[in-house]
Amino acid sequence: MYYDEDPIVERIKECADFPIDVEMKGAPDVLFEIVFKERIKQEEVDKVTSALEKFFFKYNRWHIRPIHYISSMWGDPPETVNVFTIRIHIDFGGAMPGAYIGAVKAIAESGADIYRLILL
């Protein structure tokens, strides 16, 4: 899905004060790799997962084409990629492109100490 001048990609990159790399080759299934400034702490992970949960329920309440799931919500802890990075899988299903922007904003506004976000 990545195009250099895709307006959705540009809007995603403007959602946070940390760098965001956007590839999203498998959209609507997107892997969110969240790189923290320090080693992974459960409190930081909880901030991100809680923010995504709230976003999921709010989005699905008001949209006909829902987000299908966020992997961390169903008892699966986020996958640990390395000592600084977790990975959360979101299946956006038939959700509108604004759902990608909303998920990134939720992460950015979570209060977690994030260094970089990568959308694969």
PyMOL commands that place a pseudoatom at each C-alpha (Angstrom):
pseudoatom trace, name=CA, resn=MET, resi=1, chain=A, elem=C, hetatm=0, pos=[0.000, 0.000, 0.000]
pseudoatom trace, name=CA, resn=TYR, resi=2, chain=A, elem=C, hetatm=0, pos=[2.923, 2.372, 0.522]
pseudoatom trace, name=CA, resn=TYR, resi=3, chain=A, elem=C, hetatm=0, pos=[3.257, 5.175, -1.997]
pseudoatom trace, name=CA, resn=ASP, resi=4, chain=A, elem=C, hetatm=0, pos=[5.576, 8.138, -1.526]
pseudoatom trace, name=CA, resn=GLU, resi=5, chain=A, elem=C, hetatm=0, pos=[2.790, 10.674, -1.901]
pseudoatom trace, name=CA, resn=ASP, resi=6, chain=A, elem=C, hetatm=0, pos=[-0.176, 8.727, -0.554]
pseudoatom trace, name=CA, resn=PRO, resi=7, chain=A, elem=C, hetatm=0, pos=[-2.278, 11.229, 1.442]
pseudoatom trace, name=CA, resn=ILE, resi=8, chain=A, elem=C, hetatm=0, pos=[-3.156, 8.633, 4.097]
pseudoatom trace, name=CA, resn=VAL, resi=9, chain=A, elem=C, hetatm=0, pos=[0.525, 7.808, 4.614]
pseudoatom trace, name=CA, resn=GLU, resi=10, chain=A, elem=C, hetatm=0, pos=[1.338, 11.492, 4.934]
pseudoatom trace, name=CA, resn=ARG, resi=11, chain=A, elem=C, hetatm=0, pos=[-1.446, 11.975, 7.491]
pseudoatom trace, name=CA, resn=ILE, resi=12, chain=A, elem=C, hetatm=0, pos=[-0.251, 8.930, 9.450]
pseudoatom trace, name=CA, resn=LYS, resi=13, chain=A, elem=C, hetatm=0, pos=[3.275, 10.349, 9.601]
pseudoatom trace, name=CA, resn=GLU, resi=14, chain=A, elem=C, hetatm=0, pos=[1.926, 13.652, 10.971]
pseudoatom trace, name=CA, resn=CYS, resi=15, chain=A, elem=C, hetatm=0, pos=[0.137, 11.984, 13.914]
pseudoatom trace, name=CA, resn=ALA, resi=16, chain=A, elem=C, hetatm=0, pos=[3.058, 11.871, 16.325]
pseudoatom trace, name=CA, resn=ASP, resi=17, chain=A, elem=C, hetatm=0, pos=[6.195, 13.648, 17.403]
pseudoatom trace, name=CA, resn=PHE, resi=18, chain=A, elem=C, hetatm=0, pos=[8.261, 10.473, 16.890]
pseudoatom trace, name=CA, resn=PRO, resi=19, chain=A, elem=C, hetatm=0, pos=[9.259, 8.963, 13.511]
pseudoatom trace, name=CA, resn=ILE, resi=20, chain=A, elem=C, hetatm=0, pos=[6.742, 6.692, 11.807]
pseudoatom trace, name=CA, resn=ASP, resi=21, chain=A, elem=C, hetatm=0, pos=[7.732, 4.293, 9.025]
pseudoatom trace, name=CA, resn=VAL, resi=22, chain=A, elem=C, hetatm=0, pos=[4.827, 3.140, 6.870]
pseudoatom trace, name=CA, resn=GLU, resi=23, chain=A, elem=C, hetatm=0, pos=[4.926, 0.072, 4.636]
pseudoatom trace, name=CA, resn=MET, resi=24, chain=A, elem=C, hetatm=0, pos=[1.604, -1.713, 5.331]
pseudoatom trace, name=CA, resn=LYS, resi=25, chain=A, elem=C, hetatm=0, pos=[2.211, -4.293, 2.597]
pseudoatom trace, name=CA, resn=GLY, resi=26, chain=A, elem=C, hetatm=0, pos=[-0.440, -6.640, 4.008]
pseudoatom trace, name=CA, resn=ALA, resi=27, chain=A, elem=C, hetatm=0, pos=[-3.224, -4.108, 4.646]
pseudoatom trace, name=CA, resn=PRO, resi=28, chain=A, elem=C, hetatm=0, pos=[-5.877, -4.472, 5.983]
pseudoatom trace, name=CA, resn=ASP, resi=29, chain=A, elem=C, hetatm=0, pos=[-3.725, -6.634, 8.288]
pseudoatom trace, name=CA, resn=VAL, resi=30, chain=A, elem=C, hetatm=0, pos=[-1.089, -4.352, 9.767]
pseudoatom trace, name=CA, resn=LEU, resi=31, chain=A, elem=C, hetatm=0, pos=[1.716, -5.153, 12.178]
pseudoatom trace, name=CA, resn=PHE, resi=32, chain=A, elem=C, hetatm=0, pos=[2.466, -2.247, 14.497]
pseudoatom trace, name=CA, resn=GLU, resi=33, chain=A, elem=C, hetatm=0, pos=[6.037, -2.418, 15.764]
pseudoatom trace, name=CA, resn=ILE, resi=34, chain=A, elem=C, hetatm=0, pos=[6.346, -0.038, 18.679]
pseudoatom trace, name=CA, resn=VAL, resi=35, chain=A, elem=C, hetatm=0, pos=[9.910, 0.834, 19.615]
pseudoatom trace, name=CA, resn=PHE, resi=36, chain=A, elem=C, hetatm=0, pos=[10.315, 2.295, 23.100]
pseudoatom trace, name=CA, resn=LYS, resi=37, chain=A, elem=C, hetatm=0, pos=[13.055, 4.705, 24.163]
pseudoatom trace, name=CA, resn=GLU, resi=38, chain=A, elem=C, hetatm=0, pos=[14.100, 2.327, 26.945]
pseudoatom trace, name=CA, resn=ARG, resi=39, chain=A, elem=C, hetatm=0, pos=[13.855, -1.405, 27.528]
pseudoatom trace, name=CA, resn=ILE, resi=40, chain=A, elem=C, hetatm=0, pos=[10.291, -2.675, 27.482]
pseudoatom trace, name=CA, resn=LYS, resi=41, chain=A, elem=C, hetatm=0, pos=[8.417, -1.985, 30.713]
pseudoatom trace, name=CA, resn=GLN, resi=42, chain=A, elem=C, hetatm=0, pos=[5.009, -3.511, 31.335]
pseudoatom trace, name=CA, resn=GLU, resi=43, chain=A, elem=C, hetatm=0, pos=[3.576, -0.117, 32.335]
pseudoatom trace, name=CA, resn=GLU, resi=44, chain=A, elem=C, hetatm=0, pos=[4.499, 1.305, 28.912]
pseudoatom trace, name=CA, resn=VAL, resi=45, chain=A, elem=C, hetatm=0, pos=[3.024, -1.681, 27.098]
pseudoatom trace, name=CA, resn=ASP, resi=46, chain=A, elem=C, hetatm=0, pos=[-0.168, -1.320, 29.151]
pseudoatom trace, name=CA, resn=LYS, resi=47, chain=A, elem=C, hetatm=0, pos=[-0.483, 2.345, 28.141]
pseudoatom trace, name=CA, resn=VAL, resi=48, chain=A, elem=C, hetatm=0, pos=[-0.341, 1.415, 24.453]
pseudoatom trace, name=CA, resn=THR, resi=49, chain=A, elem=C, hetatm=0, pos=[-2.664, -1.590, 24.652]
pseudoatom trace, name=CA, resn=SER, resi=50, chain=A, elem=C, hetatm=0, pos=[-5.196, 0.316, 26.757]
pseudoatom trace, name=CA, resn=ALA, resi=51, chain=A, elem=C, hetatm=0, pos=[-5.220, 3.215, 24.271]
pseudoatom trace, name=CA, resn=LEU, resi=52, chain=A, elem=C, hetatm=0, pos=[-5.720, 0.816, 21.353]
pseudoatom trace, name=CA, resn=GLU, resi=53, chain=A, elem=C, hetatm=0, pos=[-8.532, -0.979, 23.181]
pseudoatom trace, name=CA, resn=LYS, resi=54, chain=A, elem=C, hetatm=0, pos=[-10.381, 2.270, 23.791]
pseudoatom trace, name=CA, resn=PHE, resi=55, chain=A, elem=C, hetatm=0, pos=[-9.877, 3.304, 20.176]
pseudoatom trace, name=CA, resn=PHE, resi=56, chain=A, elem=C, hetatm=0, pos=[-11.162, -0.095, 18.936]
pseudoatom trace, name=CA, resn=PHE, resi=57, chain=A, elem=C, hetatm=0, pos=[-14.405, 0.072, 20.910]
pseudoatom trace, name=CA, resn=LYS, resi=58, chain=A, elem=C, hetatm=0, pos=[-15.024, 3.719, 20.078]
pseudoatom trace, name=CA, resn=TYR, resi=59, chain=A, elem=C, hetatm=0, pos=[-14.362, 3.219, 16.360]
pseudoatom trace, name=CA, resn=ASN, resi=60, chain=A, elem=C, hetatm=0, pos=[-16.489, 0.078, 16.080]
pseudoatom trace, name=CA, resn=ARG, resi=61, chain=A, elem=C, hetatm=0, pos=[-19.370, 1.696, 17.947]
pseudoatom trace, name=CA, resn=TRP, resi=62, chain=A, elem=C, hetatm=0, pos=[-19.723, 4.405, 15.277]
pseudoatom trace, name=CA, resn=HIS, resi=63, chain=A, elem=C, hetatm=0, pos=[-18.765, 2.665, 12.027]
pseudoatom trace, name=CA, resn=ILE, resi=64, chain=A, elem=C, hetatm=0, pos=[-20.633, 0.108, 9.942]
pseudoatom trace, name=CA, resn=ARG, resi=65, chain=A, elem=C, hetatm=0, pos=[-17.438, -1.516, 8.661]
pseudoatom trace, name=CA, resn=PRO, resi=66, chain=A, elem=C, hetatm=0, pos=[-15.572, -2.387, 11.874]
pseudoatom trace, name=CA, resn=ILE, resi=67, chain=A, elem=C, hetatm=0, pos=[-11.996, -3.135, 12.755]
pseudoatom trace, name=CA, resn=HIS, resi=68, chain=A, elem=C, hetatm=0, pos=[-11.944, -6.932, 13.115]
pseudoatom trace, name=CA, resn=TYR, resi=69, chain=A, elem=C, hetatm=0, pos=[-9.485, -7.291, 15.975]
pseudoatom trace, name=CA, resn=ILE, resi=70, chain=A, elem=C, hetatm=0, pos=[-6.398, -6.134, 17.811]
pseudoatom trace, name=CA, resn=SER, resi=71, chain=A, elem=C, hetatm=0, pos=[-4.270, -9.121, 18.808]
pseudoatom trace, name=CA, resn=SER, resi=72, chain=A, elem=C, hetatm=0, pos=[-3.367, -7.816, 22.278]
pseudoatom trace, name=CA, resn=MET, resi=73, chain=A, elem=C, hetatm=0, pos=[-7.037, -7.611, 23.290]
pseudoatom trace, name=CA, resn=TRP, resi=74, chain=A, elem=C, hetatm=0, pos=[-7.770, -11.330, 23.205]
pseudoatom trace, name=CA, resn=GLY, resi=75, chain=A, elem=C, hetatm=0, pos=[-5.376, -12.593, 25.844]
pseudoatom trace, name=CA, resn=ASP, resi=76, chain=A, elem=C, hetatm=0, pos=[-2.329, -12.601, 23.578]
pseudoatom trace, name=CA, resn=PRO, resi=77, chain=A, elem=C, hetatm=0, pos=[0.320, -10.310, 24.984]
pseudoatom trace, name=CA, resn=PRO, resi=78, chain=A, elem=C, hetatm=0, pos=[2.072, -8.196, 22.371]
pseudoatom trace, name=CA, resn=GLU, resi=79, chain=A, elem=C, hetatm=0, pos=[4.874, -10.108, 20.683]
pseudoatom trace, name=CA, resn=THR, resi=80, chain=A, elem=C, hetatm=0, pos=[8.337, -9.102, 21.879]
pseudoatom trace, name=CA, resn=VAL, resi=81, chain=A, elem=C, hetatm=0, pos=[10.591, -8.385, 18.891]
pseudoatom trace, name=CA, resn=ASN, resi=82, chain=A, elem=C, hetatm=0, pos=[13.635, -7.320, 20.920]
pseudoatom trace, name=CA, resn=VAL, resi=83, chain=A, elem=C, hetatm=0, pos=[14.321, -5.617, 24.273]
pseudoatom trace, name=CA, resn=PHE, resi=84, chain=A, elem=C, hetatm=0, pos=[12.946, -2.295, 22.981]
pseudoatom trace, name=CA, resn=THR, resi=85, chain=A, elem=C, hetatm=0, pos=[10.198, -3.389, 20.570]
pseudoatom trace, name=CA, resn=ILE, resi=86, chain=A, elem=C, hetatm=0, pos=[6.771, -4.996, 20.728]
pseudoatom trace, name=CA, resn=ARG, resi=87, chain=A, elem=C, hetatm=0, pos=[4.529, -6.004, 17.834]
pseudoatom trace, name=CA, resn=ILE, resi=88, chain=A, elem=C, hetatm=0, pos=[0.738, -5.773, 17.795]
pseudoatom trace, name=CA, resn=HIS, resi=89, chain=A, elem=C, hetatm=0, pos=[-1.316, -7.152, 14.894]
pseudoatom trace, name=CA, resn=ILE, resi=90, chain=A, elem=C, hetatm=0, pos=[-4.421, -5.212, 13.892]
pseudoatom trace, name=CA, resn=ASP, resi=91, chain=A, elem=C, hetatm=0, pos=[-6.863, -6.566, 11.316]
pseudoatom trace, name=CA, resn=PHE, resi=92, chain=A, elem=C, hetatm=0, pos=[-8.624, -3.466, 10.019]
pseudoatom trace, name=CA, resn=GLY, resi=93, chain=A, elem=C, hetatm=0, pos=[-11.049, -5.579, 7.948]
pseudoatom trace, name=CA, resn=GLY, resi=94, chain=A, elem=C, hetatm=0, pos=[-13.220, -3.259, 5.881]
pseudoatom trace, name=CA, resn=ALA, resi=95, chain=A, elem=C, hetatm=0, pos=[-12.591, -0.205, 8.051]
pseudoatom trace, name=CA, resn=MET, resi=96, chain=A, elem=C, hetatm=0, pos=[-12.147, 3.162, 6.400]
pseudoatom trace, name=CA, resn=PRO, resi=97, chain=A, elem=C, hetatm=0, pos=[-8.597, 4.518, 5.858]
pseudoatom trace, name=CA, resn=GLY, resi=98, chain=A, elem=C, hetatm=0, pos=[-9.148, 6.922, 8.734]
pseudoatom trace, name=CA, resn=ALA, resi=99, chain=A, elem=C, hetatm=0, pos=[-8.996, 3.908, 11.071]
pseudoatom trace, name=CA, resn=TYR, resi=100, chain=A, elem=C, hetatm=0, pos=[-5.257, 3.605, 10.403]
pseudoatom trace, name=CA, resn=ILE, resi=101, chain=A, elem=C, hetatm=0, pos=[-4.819, 7.254, 11.350]
pseudoatom trace, name=CA, resn=GLY, resi=102, chain=A, elem=C, hetatm=0, pos=[-6.948, 6.799, 14.472]
pseudoatom trace, name=CA, resn=ALA, resi=103, chain=A, elem=C, hetatm=0, pos=[-4.931, 3.810, 15.658]
pseudoatom trace, name=CA, resn=VAL, resi=104, chain=A, elem=C, hetatm=0, pos=[-1.666, 5.708, 15.236]
pseudoatom trace, name=CA, resn=LYS, resi=105, chain=A, elem=C, hetatm=0, pos=[-3.107, 8.720, 17.065]
pseudoatom trace, name=CA, resn=ALA, resi=106, chain=A, elem=C, hetatm=0, pos=[-4.230, 6.452, 19.908]
pseudoatom trace, name=CA, resn=ILE, resi=107, chain=A, elem=C, hetatm=0, pos=[-0.690, 5.110, 20.241]
pseudoatom trace, name=CA, resn=ALA, resi=108, chain=A, elem=C, hetatm=0, pos=[0.832, 8.602, 20.012]
pseudoatom trace, name=CA, resn=GLU, resi=109, chain=A, elem=C, hetatm=0, pos=[-1.532, 9.955, 22.673]
pseudoatom trace, name=CA, resn=SER, resi=110, chain=A, elem=C, hetatm=0, pos=[-1.140, 6.958, 24.999]
pseudoatom trace, name=CA, resn=GLY, resi=111, chain=A, elem=C, hetatm=0, pos=[1.541, 8.655, 27.069]
pseudoatom trace, name=CA, resn=ALA, resi=112, chain=A, elem=C, hetatm=0, pos=[3.994, 5.819, 26.451]
pseudoatom trace, name=CA, resn=ASP, resi=113, chain=A, elem=C, hetatm=0, pos=[7.656, 6.703, 25.975]
pseudoatom trace, name=CA, resn=ILE, resi=114, chain=A, elem=C, hetatm=0, pos=[7.891, 5.763, 22.279]
pseudoatom trace, name=CA, resn=TYR, resi=115, chain=A, elem=C, hetatm=0, pos=[10.981, 6.206, 20.120]
pseudoatom trace, name=CA, resn=ARG, resi=116, chain=A, elem=C, hetatm=0, pos=[9.593, 5.064, 16.743]
pseudoatom trace, name=CA, resn=LEU, resi=117, chain=A, elem=C, hetatm=0, pos=[6.571, 3.349, 15.197]
pseudoatom trace, name=CA, resn=ILE, resi=118, chain=A, elem=C, hetatm=0, pos=[6.774, 1.004, 12.223]
pseudoatom trace, name=CA, resn=LEU, resi=119, chain=A, elem=C, hetatm=0, pos=[3.687, -0.133, 10.320]
pseudoatom trace, name=CA, resn=LEU, resi=120, chain=A, elem=C, hetatm=0, pos=[4.302, -3.321, 8.374]
for i in range(1, 120): cmd.bond("trace and resi %d" % i, "trace and resi %d" % (i + 1))
show_as sticks, trace
zoom trace
